[in-house]
Amino acid sequence: MKNLASRFLKDESGATAIEYGLIASLIAVVIIGAATTLGSKISNTFSQVSNQLR
């Protein structure tokens, strides 16, 4: 039983998976934020061009 507990405490594969998951979610949040901002700017640009063509 003691051996099982010591192996469990030394195993870091779960922590690594959690770290990769956190990094991936942070990257996704940054991409979503950038896409939202870029989408707004592109929409405004097209609206301005459309207004100029009228």
N, C-alpha and C positions, 0 to 999 in steps of 0.2 A: 504494500500500500504506500509506503514511504517512497519507493522508487517511482511509482505512478505519479505521485504528487510532484516530485522533483522534475520529472519529464514534462509534466503539464506546465510548470512554471518556467521552464527553459524554452518551451515552444513559442516562437515569435511569428509564425506564419500567419496567424490570424491578425496580429497587429499590423503586419505588412499589408495585408489585403485591405484592412480598414484605412490605412494611410493612402493607398492607391485610390480607394473609393472617394476619399475626401478630396484628393487632388483632382480627380476626374469631375467631381461635382463643382468644384471651384472654377475649373476651366469652362464647364458648361454655363455657369452663371455669367462669367465674363463674356462668353460668346453671345449669349442671349442679350446681355446689356448692350454690347457693341452693335448687334444686328438691329435692335430696337432703335438705337440712336441713329444709325446709318439709314434705316428705313424712313424715319421721320424727316431726315435731311433730304433724302431723295424725293420723298413725297412733296415737300415744300418746293424743291427745285422744279419739279414737273408742274406744280400749280403755278409758279411764277412764269414759266415758259408758256403755259396754256393761256394765262391772262395776257401776256404780251402778244400772243397771236390773235386775240379777239379783236 
